[in-house]
Amino acid sequence: MAANLALDAELLERAFRLSGEPTKKAAVTRTLQEFIARREQRRVADLFGQLERDASFDYEAERARKS
């Protein structure tokens, strides 16, 4: 999908340098991928403490069964 964006030139240049990508397009793509991954990780981390633990679940037995 083609898109014309008016990006902050300084931010784009910083992202380009920091990413180590060979092109600005690749740097923007990498930046978006990392942004999305970080937000998804945060959503998973927000679940900690909200789920109830099943005291009857035997994780050691499950590990042994899968090996």
C-alpha positions as CSV (number, residue, x, y, z in Angstrom):
1,M,0.0,0.0,0.0
2,A,1.5,3.3,-1.1
3,A,1.2,6.2,1.3
4,N,2.5,9.8,1.2
5,L,3.3,10.9,4.7
6,A,4.6,14.2,6.0
7,L,7.1,12.9,8.6
8,D,9.2,14.9,10.9
9,A,12.6,15.0,9.1
10,E,14.6,14.9,12.3
11,L,12.7,11.9,13.7
12,L,12.9,10.1,10.3
13,E,16.7,10.7,10.2
14,R,17.2,9.4,13.8
15,A,15.1,6.3,13.1
16,F,17.1,5.7,9.9
17,R,20.5,6.0,11.8
18,L,19.4,4.0,14.8
19,S,17.8,1.2,12.9
20,G,20.8,0.4,10.8
21,E,18.5,-0.3,7.9
22,P,19.8,0.4,4.4
23,T,16.9,2.6,3.4
24,K,14.5,5.0,5.0
25,K,11.5,2.8,3.9
26,A,13.1,-0.1,5.7
27,A,13.8,2.0,8.8
28,V,10.1,3.1,8.9
29,T,8.9,-0.5,8.5
30,R,11.3,-1.7,11.3
31,T,10.1,1.2,13.5
32,L,6.5,0.3,13.0
33,Q,7.1,-3.4,13.6
34,E,8.9,-2.6,16.9
35,F,6.2,-0.2,18.0
36,I,3.5,-2.8,17.4
37,A,5.5,-5.5,19.1
38,R,6.1,-3.3,22.2
39,R,2.4,-2.4,22.4
40,E,1.3,-6.0,22.1
41,Q,3.8,-7.0,24.8
42,R,2.4,-4.3,27.1
43,R,-1.1,-5.6,26.6
44,V,0.1,-9.1,27.6
45,A,1.9,-7.7,30.6
46,D,-1.2,-5.9,31.7
47,L,-2.9,-9.3,32.1
48,F,-0.5,-10.3,34.8
49,G,-2.4,-10.5,38.1
50,Q,-5.7,-10.5,36.4
51,L,-6.0,-14.2,35.7
52,E,-6.8,-16.7,38.3
53,R,-4.3,-19.5,38.9
54,D,-5.6,-23.0,38.8
55,A,-4.1,-24.7,41.9
56,S,-5.0,-28.1,40.5
57,F,-2.9,-27.7,37.4
58,D,0.4,-29.7,37.5
59,Y,2.8,-28.0,35.2
60,E,5.5,-30.6,35.9
61,A,3.3,-33.4,34.7
62,E,2.5,-31.3,31.6
63,R,6.2,-30.8,30.9
64,A,6.9,-34.5,31.3
65,R,4.1,-35.4,29.0
66,K,5.3,-33.1,26.2
67,S,8.9,-34.3,26.3
